């Protein structure tokens, strides 16, 4: 292999092949996906985020939350995502259609967040958790995001938005902790994370339904003599 | 097989049809001096900065309150910033330096257009600086390995095109026409980087694709950066310096060619194992598993080549003198490559990736490739190249010694600690009976060890930087002094010389 042309040919062939295989093919397979009617109400899924939740996705990206949190539930039997209650079905490509950027994450130093909006719908919990994670999860190793909050002196009435924090992380007397716009947006985004919608390719698990109906009466063959 | 091509390349040119009027090695080194020095100096600087940021990120894992007052130093920003310092600041620039210098030396030709390449180096550094500041400021794009914001990419794009074009022209201008194995690998790297950089950047940063294709493209990009840019350049460097030091040719050119073609065949296809079990088509993951297994051929050929090349030359490894530091680093880098290649194939398999995914083990693999393999090989080569292009020896033996020990032991501790952390984390995380937080907490002692390792490695890089600055400034002084004297500033110059 002493000639340049052979080398060039090999290199170009290899580049073209791998681009076709690993970039072009998935784009041809998944690139034309569109919103689809899903769930009981047959609404278009995914609906896309509006307003605060959309701004919150930007906060999530900007602070690099995906460095420690994933947003993907692996299939049942592969890992323990199901047993941990992180989702009732695996996540599929359809779930991420409206995300930009898609932040699947690659390290779990914290729990998966694909369905955090279902698991923890309480905004106050999230605000306290962001301000100082140990206020709600004593064993947490997450860094506090106190810079998303403003600690200010109470003038007149305490603000209705102020966090209720007790114990060692409470602000000094006469001070209150107010979430900034970023904190509100991030919480709105976290609450919007929900992939527990039945899809054709990823149905929800069917559970036996309790309809409260009386137990079935065994059919007794009719004996004509009874009517006589 | 051309016998002259497989021998080491640093001998005096023998007259023949192959060699036209070739410049002497000293002339070649002089032509490449400034761009190569710039890339090495800046690369070493970014390596130190990247390691420092990694230290901070690592401390935040076990002490979440550390430096948590500012958004600029949040864990989610420090970590990608550190990665980008290492990838674009260090690995890319050391790669440019190694590539350009070897293309000149192996082609027995002067570096074409060195001033432009120097300028490209400056532009590249501006891009990396803007990108890292952008990430710390919160403008990260959120895509693995492509986190730098839009503003940085035009700088990097222009620089990489300039470097590749002039590198290619230098290759064409070669006076030694038959190719040595290192040149194949160098050309692979030279073609690959501009290609993936422009493609990845266009598809994710400037005109983003929709949906999870984003994640597959960024996994493709990250894997290609490691295996189709760092790997070929690093292997070229190994195949250049090791036979040269042992004084015997590589045992088999055919086997090396086999390794090269398998790298081209399997290297670019392996990235999707990063997304095993994720929301992407299964065939992509299966293809990547197969590709990572095929890549073992390349890994084995490297191992056999270097092992046989070192046969009977163990004295060279045991020589612990400072003049041998570069060679020892390159050999350790080779070992790291073999280890990383095996680990890469091992954790691809689904039964294993079920446990290792989302733990610190893939991180450890990335760091083993980035710092263990490419870092050690690059630094080792720098020890060999810098004295040649500046014409002066490394000034301080102690700093060299500290740098060698700190880098090797620090990085080993870091990678081993991360692997252990990941192993325990994976075992616990996949056992639903164990609480999730307990899985996370069990990694913390090991992360502590890895912090110590990173800190040691960082201090070692400071020593290296100090040594390198000394050699560079001594060289700059020899340039400036005559000019100063000529301009009649002799007295000032003398005063500086004494101090």
Contacts between the chains, C-beta under 8 A, distances in Angstrom:
chain1	res1	chain2	res2	distance
A	1	B	179	7.1
A	1	B	184	7.0
A	1	B	257	5.5
A	2	B	2	5.9
A	2	B	5	6.8
A	2	B	177	7.9
A	2	B	178	4.8
A	2	B	179	5.5
A	3	B	179	7.8
A	4	B	171	8.0
A	4	B	172	7.8
A	4	B	179	7.4
A	7	B	179	7.2
A	7	B	184	5.9
A	7	B	187	5.9
A	8	B	187	7.8
A	10	B	261	7.0
A	10	B	264	6.0
A	11	B	187	6.5
A	11	B	188	5.9
A	11	B	191	5.0
A	11	B	192	7.9
A	11	B	264	6.9
A	12	B	191	7.7
A	14	B	264	4.0
A	14	B	265	6.8
A	14	B	268	6.6
A	15	B	191	6.8
A	15	B	192	7.0
A	15	B	195	5.8
A	15	B	268	7.4
A	17	B	268	8.0
A	18	B	224	7.7
A	18	B	268	3.4
A	18	B	269	5.7
A	19	B	199	7.0
A	21	B	269	6.3
A	21	B	287	7.0
A	22	B	216	7.1
A	22	B	220	4.7
A	22	B	268	6.9
A	22	B	269	6.0
A	22	B	271	7.0
A	22	B	272	7.3
A	22	B	284	7.2
A	22	B	287	7.8
A	23	B	199	7.1
A	23	B	203	7.2
A	23	B	216	7.6
A	23	B	217	5.9
A	23	B	220	6.0
A	26	B	213	5.5
A	26	B	216	5.1
A	26	B	280	7.1
A	26	B	281	6.7
A	26	B	284	6.2
A	27	B	209	6.4
A	27	B	213	5.2
A	29	B	281	6.1
A	30	B	211	6.1
A	30	B	212	6.6
A	30	B	213	5.5
A	30	B	280	7.9
A	30	B	281	7.4
A	31	B	209	6.7
A	31	B	210	6.6
A	31	B	211	7.6
A	31	B	213	6.0
A	33	B	210	7.7
A	33	B	211	6.1
A	61	B	140	6.6
A	61	B	141	7.9
A	61	B	142	4.3
A	62	B	138	3.8
A	62	B	139	7.2
A	62	B	140	6.7
A	63	B	71	6.9
A	63	B	74	5.4
A	63	B	76	4.8
A	63	B	77	6.7
A	63	B	138	6.9
A	64	B	74	6.8
A	64	B	75	7.2
A	64	B	76	2.3
A	64	B	77	5.2
A	64	B	79	6.6
A	64	B	80	5.9
A	64	B	140	6.2
A	64	B	142	7.8
A	65	B	76	5.6
A	66	B	76	7.4
A	66	B	142	6.6
A	67	B	75	6.5
A	67	B	76	4.5
A	67	B	79	4.8
A	67	B	80	6.7
A	68	B	75	6.8
A	68	B	76	7.0
A	70	B	358	6.0
A	72	B	277	7.7
A	72	B	278	5.2
A	72	B	279	6.1
A	74	B	277	3.8
A	74	B	278	7.4
A	75	B	277	6.3
A	78	B	277	4.9
A	78	B	350	7.7
A	78	B	354	5.6
A	79	B	277	6.4
A	79	B	354	5.6
A	79	B	357	7.5
A	79	B	358	8.0
A	79	B	429	7.7
A	79	B	430	5.6
A	80	B	429	6.9
A	80	B	430	5.0
A	80	B	431	6.7
A	80	B	432	4.3
A	83	B	432	3.3
A	84	B	432	6.0
A	84	B	436	6.2
A	90	B	279	7.5
A	91	B	278	7.9
A	91	B	279	4.9
A	92	B	279	4.9
A	93	B	211	5.8
A	93	B	212	4.7
A	93	B	279	5.0
A	93	B	280	6.8
A	95	B	279	6.5
A	96	B	211	5.3
A	96	B	212	4.9
A	96	B	215	7.9
A	96	B	279	6.5
A	97	B	210	6.7
A	97	B	211	4.8
A	99	B	211	7.5
A	100	B	208	5.9
A	100	B	210	7.5
A	100	B	214	7.7
A	101	B	141	6.2
A	101	B	142	3.9
A	101	B	143	5.8
A	101	B	204	7.7
A	101	B	208	6.9
A	101	B	214	6.0
A	102	B	211	6.6
A	102	B	212	5.6
A	102	B	214	4.5
A	102	B	215	5.2
A	103	B	142	5.4
A	104	B	212	7.3
A	104	B	215	5.0
A	104	B	275	6.9
A	104	B	278	6.0
A	104	B	279	7.5
A	105	B	358	7.9
A	106	B	144	6.9
A	106	B	274	6.3
A	106	B	357	8.0
A	106	B	358	6.8
A	106	B	362	6.6
A	107	B	358	6.0
A	107	B	359	7.5
A	107	B	360	7.2
A	107	B	362	7.9
A	107	B	363	6.6
A	108	B	358	4.1
A	108	B	359	7.3
A	108	B	429	6.6
A	108	B	440	7.9
A	109	B	61	6.7
A	109	B	440	5.8
A	109	B	443	7.9
A	110	B	440	7.3
A	111	B	436	5.7
A	133	B	64	7.6
A	137	B	437	7.6
A	139	B	437	4.6
A	139	B	441	7.0
A	140	B	64	7.7
A	140	B	437	7.3
A	141	B	61	7.1
A	141	B	62	7.6
A	141	B	64	5.5
A	141	B	437	7.7
A	141	B	440	5.8
A	141	B	441	6.8
A	141	B	444	7.2
A	142	B	64	6.1
A	143	B	60	5.7
A	143	B	64	4.2
A	143	B	65	7.1
A	143	B	66	7.9
A	143	B	68	4.7
A	143	B	74	6.8
A	143	B	75	5.4
A	144	B	64	6.9
A	144	B	65	6.7
A	144	B	68	5.3
A	145	B	68	7.8
A	145	B	74	7.3
A	146	B	68	7.1
A	146	B	69	7.3
A	147	B	68	8.0
A	147	B	69	6.5
A	147	B	70	6.4
A	147	B	71	5.2
